[in-house]
């Protein structure tokens, strides 16, 4: 009985760790250091998780996500520009492993990123 509880606890801890590093790992694919990313919450319209690089405040990241989700339907994966936080962002769907995700990059420099993912 004790060993079953230990294995269950270890499995749950492993799953939690995997979920917490998911957004950071996704940003690492594009050259952004994982420690420079943060999880900001959930987009209200889609329920997708919103993550951002360290120099994008979570408030701005959530504004970018909300602006993008208002216009992304029918774009067929083409880039869409939105304005949030006083900045223009270029957003589009990207292929991920295993799931696609949506990402917005500030048009001035490519280190200010916001990602929407499940």
Secondary structure as a PSIPRED ss2 file (coil, helix, strand):
# PSIPRED VFORMAT (PSIPRED V4.0)

   1 X C   1.000  0.000  0.000
   2 X H   0.000  1.000  0.000
   3 X H   0.000  1.000  0.000
   4 X H   0.000  1.000  0.000
   5 X H   0.000  1.000  0.000
   6 X H   0.000  1.000  0.000
   7 X H   0.000  1.000  0.000
   8 X H   0.000  1.000  0.000
   9 X H   0.000  1.000  0.000
  10 X H   0.000  1.000  0.000
  11 X H   0.000  1.000  0.000
  12 X H   0.000  1.000  0.000
  13 X H   0.000  1.000  0.000
  14 X H   0.000  1.000  0.000
  15 X H   0.000  1.000  0.000
  16 X H   0.000  1.000  0.000
  17 X H   0.000  1.000  0.000
  18 X H   0.000  1.000  0.000
  19 X H   0.000  1.000  0.000
  20 X H   0.000  1.000  0.000
  21 X H   0.000  1.000  0.000
  22 X H   0.000  1.000  0.000
  23 X H   0.000  1.000  0.000
  24 X H   0.000  1.000  0.000
  25 X H   0.000  1.000  0.000
  26 X H   0.000  1.000  0.000
  27 X H   0.000  1.000  0.000
  28 X H   0.000  1.000  0.000
  29 X C   1.000  0.000  0.000
  30 X C   1.000  0.000  0.000
  31 X C   1.000  0.000  0.000
  32 X C   1.000  0.000  0.000
  33 X C   1.000  0.000  0.000
  34 X H   0.000  1.000  0.000
  35 X H   0.000  1.000  0.000
  36 X H   0.000  1.000  0.000
  37 X E   0.000  0.000  1.000
  38 X E   0.000  0.000  1.000
  39 X E   0.000  0.000  1.000
  40 X E   0.000  0.000  1.000
  41 X E   0.000  0.000  1.000
  42 X E   0.000  0.000  1.000
  43 X C   1.000  0.000  0.000
  44 X C   1.000  0.000  0.000
  45 X C   1.000  0.000  0.000
  46 X C   1.000  0.000  0.000
  47 X C   1.000  0.000  0.000
  48 X C   1.000  0.000  0.000
  49 X E   0.000  0.000  1.000
  50 X E   0.000  0.000  1.000
  51 X E   0.000  0.000  1.000
  52 X E   0.000  0.000  1.000
  53 X E   0.000  0.000  1.000
  54 X C   1.000  0.000  0.000
  55 X C   1.000  0.000  0.000
  56 X C   1.000  0.000  0.000
  57 X C   1.000  0.000  0.000
  58 X H   0.000  1.000  0.000
  59 X H   0.000  1.000  0.000
  60 X H   0.000  1.000  0.000
  61 X H   0.000  1.000  0.000
  62 X H   0.000  1.000  0.000
  63 X H   0.000  1.000  0.000
  64 X H   0.000  1.000  0.000
  65 X H   0.000  1.000  0.000
  66 X H   0.000  1.000  0.000
  67 X H   0.000  1.000  0.000
  68 X H   0.000  1.000  0.000
  69 X H   0.000  1.000  0.000
  70 X H   0.000  1.000  0.000
  71 X H   0.000  1.000  0.000
  72 X C   1.000  0.000  0.000
  73 X C   1.000  0.000  0.000
  74 X C   1.000  0.000  0.000
  75 X C   1.000  0.000  0.000
  76 X C   1.000  0.000  0.000
  77 X C   1.000  0.000  0.000
  78 X C   1.000  0.000  0.000
  79 X C   1.000  0.000  0.000
  80 X E   0.000  0.000  1.000
  81 X E   0.000  0.000  1.000
  82 X E   0.000  0.000  1.000
  83 X E   0.000  0.000  1.000
  84 X E   0.000  0.000  1.000
  85 X C   1.000  0.000  0.000
  86 X C   1.000  0.000  0.000
  87 X E   0.000  0.000  1.000
  88 X E   0.000  0.000  1.000
  89 X E   0.000  0.000  1.000
  90 X E   0.000  0.000  1.000
  91 X E   0.000  0.000  1.000
  92 X E   0.000  0.000  1.000
  93 X E   0.000  0.000  1.000
  94 X E   0.000  0.000  1.000
  95 X C   1.000  0.000  0.000
  96 X C   1.000  0.000  0.000
  97 X C   1.000  0.000  0.000
  98 X C   1.000  0.000  0.000
  99 X C   1.000  0.000  0.000
 100 X C   1.000  0.000  0.000
 101 X E   0.000  0.000  1.000
 102 X E   0.000  0.000  1.000
 103 X E   0.000  0.000  1.000
 104 X E   0.000  0.000  1.000
 105 X E   0.000  0.000  1.000
 106 X E   0.000  0.000  1.000
 107 X C   1.000  0.000  0.000
 108 X C   1.000  0.000  0.000
 109 X C   1.000  0.000  0.000
 110 X C   1.000  0.000  0.000
 111 X C   1.000  0.000  0.000
 112 X C   1.000  0.000  0.000
 113 X E   0.000  0.000  1.000
 114 X E   0.000  0.000  1.000
 115 X E   0.000  0.000  1.000
 116 X E   0.000  0.000  1.000
 117 X E   0.000  0.000  1.000
 118 X C   1.000  0.000  0.000
